[in-house]
Amino acid sequence: MGKHTGNAQAVERDRTTGKPGAGRPAAPGRSAGKPEKAARSGLRNHTLSIVATVLFLLTLAGQSIAGHREYNQEQKEHGEPGVSYTQYLTSPHFGEATFENWESEFLQMAMFIFLTAFLVQKGSAESRKPEGEEGAGEEEIDEDPRKHRRDPDAPWPVHRGGLALKLYENSLSLVLFLLFVVSFLGHAATGAAEYSEDQTAHGGEPVPMLRYMATSRFWFESFQNWQSEFLAVLAVVVLSVFLRQRGSPESKPVHKPHAETGNS
């Protein structure tokens, strides 16, 4: 009895002071909000990639649905049977259209990132400062990563140095160029398959990929996309000299003069 009475008195003292006794579990729900808050913060920190991914998937789905209907309409006009949606997703018609666009996008981004490492455009938010302009050469992006080999938070290729660092300091443009090559070959392979279907439907012979890559049709498909991508790059580079988008890191601050280069 005395033991239980002592425990009851200890708990009563804990209630009076507001502190849980030894071994007493904390009230449920006191720290439950922390994981939820961390999860919400994590989502907010990745909203750009999340929204871009959602938009990509939605537009890819829209392309596939519209392409499926267009393909079946063409089949009907030629007296051929239609295909199911899942069959269409593996068809040359869908593959060619998809790779053709990916190819031009990756080429655009790879060339843009590569060229901005060497070339400048005075006044553009998308350019480094040209020589002679205040602050030129002081940007952190141009600092030799070998000076930061001992930084604890530096990526592992910076710590390792040598070939690993050489590849890593050019990895963004290298991977984008690689994605361009993969998409380019995907365009060629699926384009050749679709071209062969057209040929055989009109009494011709199917053609291999390399032979298709020598046709004017293949290069017309490529150049019509490439030129539009480089036009978009030109527009962004030049228009960012004179125009602004408040809050965007791709724009100069609204109050900055037209002649100032960079977005800081």
Buried (B, 14 or more C-beta within 10 A) or exposed (E): EEEEEEEEEEEEEBEEEEEEEEEEEEEEEEEEEEEEEEEEEEEEEEEEEEEEEEEEEEEEEEBBEEBBEEBBEEBEEEEEEBBEEEEBBEBBBBBBBBBBBBBBBBBBBBBBBBBBEEEBBBBBBBBBBEEEBEEBEEEEEEEEBEEEEEEEEEBEBBBEEEEBBEEBBBEBBBEBBEBBBBBBBBBBBBBBBBBBBEBEEEEEEBBEBEEBBEBEEBEEBBEEBBEEBBEBBEEBBBBBBEEBEEEEEEBBEEEBEEEBBBBE
